[in-house]
Amino acid sequence: MRLILKDQMMGKVISAVLLLVLICFGCTDRDDSVILANIRVRNVSAINFDSVQVGAEDKIHENVAPNGFSEYLEYETAYSYDYIKITSGEEGVFILQPIDFVGENPLPPGFYTYELNVLETGEVQLQFVVD
């Protein structure tokens, strides 16, 4: 009887140790292999964004529904704010035009969200979020 209990206890101890090893070495942070700034758009307005240009003309986030998120796009150089051009078929085109980036530091590699809102006046508001 003692031998059976010892075998059962030993099996539980080995299982617990293996589980602990898997937890410690099996988990990676999504930032571990990131070498660029990754930016997505969150639409906090009431209108659908057909497209959102963030910075360069080739950085287009498409079909962002109200309260929805776009996919992340990689940026070699990005800031906590940028040029934004929102196109909404029914509502028109809305632009946020920064003056310059003098004195601003580029974002380090990581994941970020630009929360965008279009006010009734047509003004674009940007809230920067570190993910």
N, C-alpha and C positions, 0 to 999 in steps of 0.2 A: 504494500500500500504506500509506504514511504517513497519507494522508487518511482511509482507512477506520479505522485505529487511533485517530486523533484523534477521529473521530465516535463511535466506541464508548466511548472514555474520557470524552468530554464527556457522553454519554448516561448513563453510570454516575454521574458527578459530579452531574448535575442530579437524577437519581433519589435519590441519597443526601441532597441538600439538601432536596428535597421531603419525604422521609421524616422528616428531622430537624424540619422545620417542623411537620408533622402531629403528631409526638410531643410537641413543646413546647407547641403551642397547642390540640391536640385533646383532651388529657387534662384531666379535671376531677376534683376530689376530691368524694366524695359529701357531705361536710360543707359544700361551698361555698354551697349554697342552703338549708341547714337553718336554720330560725328557732326551732325548739322542741326540747325534749329528746325523744328517741325511745327508748323502752324496750321490750325484748323479754324473754321468760322462757326460761330454759334449765332443763329438768327433769333434775337430777342424782340423782334418787331412783330407786327400783325400781318405783314405782307410776305408773299413768297419771293425768295431771291432766286431768279433764274440763273444768274451768274454773279460771282463776286471776284473781282480782280484785286489781289493784294500785292502791291508793289509792281513787279515786272509784268509785261503783257502775257507772258507764258504761264503765270501763276493764277489759274482760274479755278475757283471752287464753284461747283455747279449744283443747281437744284437743292437749295437749302430752305426747307419749309419753316414756317414759324415754330419756334421752340426746338428746332432741329439743329444738327451739327453736320458739317462737311467732313470729308476725310482729311487727314493730315497731308500737307505738302511740304517737301524739304526745301529749305532756303539756305544758300551759302552765307548770306549776310541778311540779318533781320533785326528789327528794333521793336520796342514795345508799342510802337505805332508805325503806320506806313500809309502810303497812298491807297485809298479804297475806292473802287468803282462798283457800285451795285446796280445791276440791271434787273428790273421787274417788269415783265411784259405789260401788265395792266397799269402799273403806277409810274413807270418811266425809269430814268437814270438818276442815281444819286452819287455824289462824289464827296470824299473827304480828302483834302489836299494839304498835306503838311508843308510848311515853309522850307524847312531844312532839318538836317540831323546833326548840326554842329553841337558838339559837347555831349552827344549821346553815345553810349557804349553799345556795340552790337550784342545781341543775345548770345549767351553760351549755348552749346548743344543741349537740346532738351525738347520738351513738349509744351506748347503754348496754345491758348485760345484767344481769338479776337471776338469778343461779344459785341455784335453790331445791332444797332437800333436805328430806325429811320423815323424821325419825328414827323408830326403832321405838317410842319413847316418845310420839310424836305431835308433838314439837317441830319447828317449822319453822326451818331455817337459811337465811340469805340471804348470798350472797357477791356483792358489787358488782364489775362489770367494765366498764372503759371500752373500747369497741370501736374 
